[in-house]
Amino acid sequence: MKVQYTLANLINDLIETSKDGELGFQACAANAGSPKLKRVFYRRAGDCAMAAGELQELVAAHGGVPERDGSATGAVRRFWVKIRDALIGSSD
């Protein structure tokens, strides 16, 4: 049981990282001016979402409860980027 719990926690950390990537790429896509960049960022967000989904299934298969959100650190980072962009602007 201890091994499964540890494995589930480790994989949940990877899920949080994948969710952070998904949310970060979505934010980049929303702010990109170039249609080509938007497509690239949305595609990467989709890749991260798919990876998170696969990892969530793995956690559940090992009897754990899969993470559904990104990390607090990732949320703080995205918030900081919004503040920075509001103050100094952003560009592609």
N, C-alpha and C positions, 0 to 999 in steps of 0.2 A: 504494500500500500504506500509506503514512504517513497519508493521509486516512482510510482505513478503520480503522486502528488508533486514531486519535484519536477518531473517531466512536464506535467500540465502547467506548472508555474513558468517554466522556461519557455514553453511554447506560447503562453499568454503574453510574455514579454515581447516575443516576435510579432504577435498579433497587434499589440499596441504600436509597435514600430511601423507595421504595415498600414494600420489605420492612420497614423500620423502622416505617412507618405501620401496616402489617398487624399486626406484633407488638405495637405499642403499643395499637392498638384492641382486639386480642384480650385484652390484659391489662386494659384498662378494662372490657371486657364481663364478664370473669371476676370482677371486683371490684364491679361495679355491683349494687345491691340491687333497683333498679327493673327489672321485665321490659321496660318500654318502652325504657329506656336500654340494656339488654343488646342488644335487637334493633337499635337504632341503631348501637351500636359494632360488633356482628358484621357488620352490613351494610357499614359503612365498611371493616372489615378485609377483607371480600370484594372490595370495589372496589379496594383497594390491591393485593390478590393478583392480581386480573385485570389491572391495569395492569402489574404486574411481569412477568406472563406474556407480555403483548404485547411489552414491551420486550425480554425475553429472546429471543423469536423474532426480533426486529429485529437484535439483536447477532449471533445465529447466522447470519442471512441475510447479514450483512456480513463473515462469516468470523471473528468474534471468539468468545471463550468467555464466555458470560453468567454474571453473578454469580448466586449462589443464596441468599445470606444478606444480612442487614442490615449496617450499619456498626458499627464498634467504638464510636463515639460513641453510637449508638443503644442498644447493649447496656449501656454504662455508665449512660446515662440511665434505662433500665428497672430496672437494679440499684439505683440511687439511690432510685427511687420505691418499690421494695420495702422498702428499709431505712427510709425515711421513714415509710411506712405501718405498719411493724412498731413503730416508736417512738411515733408520735403517732396512729396510726389513720387511717382514711379514711372518707369518706362520699360519697353521691351529690352 
